Amino acid sequence: MAVSQQGNLKVWHRFDRKQQWISWAGWLTGTIIFVYCFQLISEKTFWMFVWDAPTQVGDLAYRMIPPTWGYFDKIWKPLWDTINIATLGTLLAIIIAVPIAFIAAANTTPSTKFVRPFALLAIVSSRSINSIIWALLLVAIVGPGLFAGIIAIGLRSVGFIAKLLYEAIEEIDPKQVEAIQATGAGRLQVLTYGIVPQILPAFAGISVYRWDINIRESTVLGLVGAGGIGLQLNASIMELAWSKVSLILIAIIITVIFSEWISAKVRHAII
Amino acid sequence: MLRLEALHKRYATGEVALTSVDLEVPKGQVMALIGPSGAGKSTLIRCVNRLVPPSGGRIFFDSQDVTRLGSRKLLKMRRKMGMIFQEFALVERLSVMENVLSGRLGYVGFWRSFLRKYPQSDIDDAFRLLKRIGLDHMVDKRADELSGGQRQRVGIARALIQDPQLLLVDEPTASLDPKTSRQIMRLICELAHERNLACVINIHDVPLARMFAQRVVGLRLGEIVYDGTPEGLNDDVLTEIYGEEDWHINKYARKAARQESSCEKEETAKPAAMSV
């Protein structure tokens, strides 16, 4: 803030002289860096290919249209596999994540010092490894196929579900829990009457949301051999069969829209 | 029935909520516990059923020392103490019936309660109580669909279905309108008399305490400063409990006070304006 006196007028500027200089120098440095970087990138880019891009896009679109509709009876099976990978993977994740969430939540954990850190570690490690990396590992361990895909999706989702669920558990209204305790209810009864009803909407929302994400993730698992539509997609790209690629993309989009529709319905029904 | 001896509570933060409280509540007595916020009223009744563990002193209930009970025996003891909460503390997403039946959790096993397979006698009891509190037409409503007064009635039914000998009531009218407050207090007192229950009611509304309690205990900074009849609550006693205040302030006095303060404001405002 700069206030200066000019005669008997009080003049106010947002910045004083020093701040104005700093700001100007900042913009100048930024511009120099931008120009320098642009040159570096430009030197390593084959501009010929970039100028060519619109033609390439047009060419690709031309080859993609019309899609090979006849190929559809070859992809409905892997598409179904993809949905199954997502669904079974999500179920597996839920089974593992629910107990982890209760152990990780500060208000329900059996021991803050000894058990809770392990639950948090499990959550972090599951979340930090992408499902395609899980799939690479699992294809090496259990061999290629659906099973590897299901476990990859499951392991990746455990952290996501457990994290959101334990946050929901920590946000419950403690008074309702207290009221159930006051009746002389045991630990498990307090859990099922005082806590579970409060987190049920969050649980349903989280699970369906994750299932929705998993449908999208499982479409690429085939690229590393873990089953599903990704395998066909990869093969079609490799043999430059662009009309098949476009059909597969259309099929994936329809599936994703369908899964979003279901998850929206379920969330509405439960909340 | 209930006897507290030198009850002391100090929280982990170092704050002392109760210094040393001696109190005895006989069977069938409705006792109001009054006092300013932070006096330790809530802590006191939560110590009785050990929702808050006391840090010193003893609590005798039904000739047993509550402070020495192991966890299993404590759960059994809690069944004999019904608790009614400020802002009701119903499980919002469960039905009225489930909320009432949750008062029986101390009596039924886990799987029966999980599968909602309560004994028929409990269900009969629940229907009887719901009829008594006038909510028998709302059995299947979810608790969050009810009004404040209706929720507190469900809270009362949940406490009574425990078949308690003591009612611990924490600010039952704090979020209710004046008329509903009276109805709720009346209902609690009637039911306590019908069943000859000892009843400790935390309440900050002094007129309500005067109207419904047989005995009033005043708490200030974790100490009992008054113990007597509602009639004995005179200005000196109220000042002793709550601190200095004009307890007889009425409509005219309020009006006068308002004029006085606005005059003061004008006088002080003028010179301030000139100096700028």
Interface residues (C-beta under 8 A of the other chain):
Chain A: D173 K175 Q176 E178 A179 I180 Q181 A182 T183 G184 A185 G186 L188 Q189 T192 Y193 G194 P197 Q198 L200 P201
Chain B: N49 L51 L75 K76 M77 R78 R79 M81 M83 F85 E87 A89 L90 V91 E92 R93 L94 S102 G103 R104 L105 G106 Y107 F110 S113 F114 G155 R158 Q162 L168
